């Protein structure tokens, strides 16, 4: 696995990875909300300050991380690659190259909360709704 920039022609692939990952890990998100989030996520790729992709041995994009102002805004992996160290590689890249020091994570995704805590993040505060106003509690974590 290697990390490199995501090209604009890969944004659709990244959006598909986001959706596959959310379906596998965010079972609390409704289909209607996925319909709301899908175009927002796709539109975020060109806007995110720092974006890196994880590639499999064949060079195909299998995950990505996006950071803005030191906050991990998105980290998603192809579900087939979960548990193989790709998330850790992406997060370490964000520490080293993007100066990431914080993350906002869905409270209802305990695996993600545990992942970030394992990498040194600690609870700072909690919001009852996500940034779109949906009732998905968000935990704000910092190193």
C-alpha positions as CSV (number, residue, x, y, z in Angstrom):
1,X,0.0,0.0,0.0
2,X,1.2,3.5,-0.7
3,X,-0.1,7.0,-0.2
4,X,-0.3,9.7,-2.9
5,X,-2.4,12.6,-4.0
6,X,-6.0,11.9,-5.2
7,X,-6.5,13.2,-8.8
8,X,-9.7,15.0,-9.7
9,X,-10.5,12.1,-12.1
10,X,-10.6,9.8,-9.0
11,X,-13.2,11.8,-7.0
12,X,-16.0,9.5,-8.1
13,X,-14.0,6.5,-7.0
14,X,-13.4,8.3,-3.6
15,X,-17.1,9.0,-3.3
16,X,-17.9,5.4,-4.0
17,X,-15.4,4.3,-1.3
18,X,-17.0,6.8,1.1
19,X,-20.4,5.3,0.5
20,X,-19.2,1.7,0.8
21,X,-17.4,2.5,4.0
22,X,-20.4,4.3,5.5
23,X,-22.7,1.4,4.7
24,X,-20.3,-1.0,6.4
25,X,-19.5,1.1,9.5
26,X,-22.3,3.7,10.0
27,X,-25.3,1.4,10.2
28,X,-27.2,4.1,12.0
29,X,-27.3,6.4,8.9
30,X,-30.5,6.2,7.1
31,X,-30.9,5.8,3.3
32,X,-32.5,9.2,3.1
33,X,-29.6,10.8,4.9
34,X,-27.1,9.0,2.5
35,X,-29.0,10.7,-0.3
36,X,-28.4,14.0,1.4
37,X,-24.7,13.4,2.3
38,X,-23.7,11.8,-1.1
39,X,-23.5,15.1,-3.1
40,X,-22.0,17.0,-0.1
41,X,-19.2,14.5,0.1
42,X,-18.5,14.5,-3.6
43,X,-18.4,18.3,-3.6
44,X,-16.0,18.4,-0.7
45,X,-13.1,16.7,-2.5
46,X,-11.9,19.7,-4.5
47,X,-12.5,22.0,-1.5
48,X,-10.6,20.0,1.2
49,X,-7.3,21.6,2.0
50,X,-5.3,18.4,2.3
51,X,-6.3,15.2,0.7
52,X,-4.4,12.0,0.3
53,X,-5.3,8.6,-1.1
54,X,-4.3,5.1,-0.1
55,X,-3.6,2.8,-3.0
56,X,-3.5,-1.0,-3.2
57,X,-0.7,-2.9,-4.8
58,X,-2.4,-2.5,-8.2
59,X,-2.5,1.3,-7.8
60,X,-6.2,1.5,-7.3
61,X,-7.6,3.9,-4.7
62,X,-8.7,1.9,-1.6
63,X,-9.0,4.7,0.9
64,X,-8.4,8.4,1.6
65,X,-8.0,11.0,4.3
66,X,-8.9,14.7,4.2
67,X,-7.6,17.3,6.7
68,X,-8.5,21.0,7.1
69,X,-6.9,23.3,9.6
70,X,-5.4,20.3,11.5
71,X,-8.7,18.5,11.8
72,X,-9.3,15.1,10.2
73,X,-12.5,15.8,8.2
74,X,-12.7,12.4,6.6
75,X,-11.0,9.0,6.7
76,X,-12.6,6.2,4.8
77,X,-11.4,2.8,3.6
78,X,-12.8,0.2,1.2
79,X,-14.5,-2.2,3.7
80,X,-12.5,-5.1,2.2
81,X,-9.3,-3.4,3.4
82,X,-10.4,-2.7,7.0
83,X,-8.1,-4.1,9.7
84,X,-5.0,-4.3,7.4
85,X,-3.3,-1.1,8.6
86,X,-4.5,1.2,5.9
87,X,-6.3,3.5,8.3
88,X,-3.2,3.8,10.5
89,X,-1.0,4.6,7.4
90,X,-3.4,7.4,6.4
91,X,-3.6,8.8,9.9
92,X,0.2,8.7,10.3
93,X,0.5,10.5,6.9
94,X,-1.9,13.2,8.3
95,X,0.2,13.6,11.4
96,X,3.4,13.9,9.5
97,X,2.3,15.9,6.4
98,X,-0.9,17.7,7.4
99,X,-0.2,18.5,11.1
100,X,-3.5,16.8,12.1
101,X,-4.2,17.1,15.8
102,X,-8.0,16.7,16.0
103,X,-10.9,14.7,14.7
104,X,-14.7,14.7,14.9
105,X,-16.2,11.2,15.0
106,X,-19.7,9.8,15.1
107,X,-20.4,8.7,18.7
108,X,-22.5,5.8,17.2
109,X,-19.4,4.4,15.4
110,X,-17.5,2.9,18.4
111,X,-14.9,1.2,16.2
112,X,-13.9,4.6,14.8
113,X,-13.8,6.1,18.3
114,X,-11.6,3.2,19.5
115,X,-9.3,3.6,16.5
116,X,-8.7,7.3,17.2
117,X,-8.3,6.7,20.9
118,X,-5.8,4.0,20.1
119,X,-3.8,6.6,18.2
120,X,-3.7,9.0,21.1
121,X,-6.8,11.1,20.6
122,X,-8.8,12.1,23.7
123,X,-12.3,13.3,24.2
124,X,-12.7,17.1,24.4
125,X,-16.4,17.7,23.8
126,X,-19.6,16.4,22.3
127,X,-22.2,17.8,19.9
128,X,-25.7,16.4,19.8
129,X,-26.0,16.9,16.0
130,X,-23.6,16.7,13.1
131,X,-22.6,19.7,10.9
132,X,-25.7,19.2,8.7
133,X,-28.0,19.3,11.7
134,X,-28.8,15.6,11.6
135,X,-29.2,14.0,15.1
136,X,-26.0,12.0,14.9
137,X,-23.9,12.9,18.0
138,X,-20.4,13.9,17.3
139,X,-17.4,13.5,19.6
140,X,-14.7,16.1,19.3
141,X,-11.3,14.5,20.0
142,X,-7.8,16.0,20.2
143,X,-4.2,14.7,20.6
